[in-house]
Amino acid sequence: MLSSDFVPWELVYYYYRKWSFWGEFDLLLNNLREKVRVEME
């Protein structure tokens, strides 16, 4: 059971599907990956 601090899973799934459709999720992951890579150098 998750804490009540978390949003409902349906909301997370909704945004994941929406962002994936528009390519935003990939853009987010690419930017995050680049930021982590630069910080580790």
C-alpha positions in Angstrom: 0.0 0.0 0.0 1.4 3.4 -1.0 1.4 6.4 1.2 -1.4 8.9 0.7 1.3 11.4 -0.3 1.5 9.8 -3.7 -0.9 10.8 -6.5 -3.2 8.0 -7.9 -1.4 5.7 -10.3 -4.0 6.5 -13.0 -2.8 10.2 -13.0 0.8 9.1 -13.4 -0.2 6.7 -16.3 -2.3 9.5 -17.9 0.7 11.8 -18.1 3.1 9.1 -19.1 0.8 8.2 -22.1 0.3 11.8 -23.0 4.0 12.7 -22.9 5.0 9.5 -24.7 2.6 10.2 -27.5 4.1 13.6 -28.1 7.7 12.5 -27.5 8.0 14.6 -24.4 8.9 11.6 -22.2 11.8 10.7 -24.4 13.0 14.4 -24.4 12.7 14.5 -20.6 14.8 11.3 -20.3 17.4 12.5 -22.8 17.8 15.8 -21.0 18.1 14.0 -17.6 20.6 11.5 -18.9 22.7 14.3 -20.4 22.6 16.3 -17.2 23.7 13.3 -15.1 26.5 12.5 -17.6 27.9 16.0 -17.5 27.7 16.1 -13.7 29.7 12.8 -13.4 32.5 14.1 -15.6 
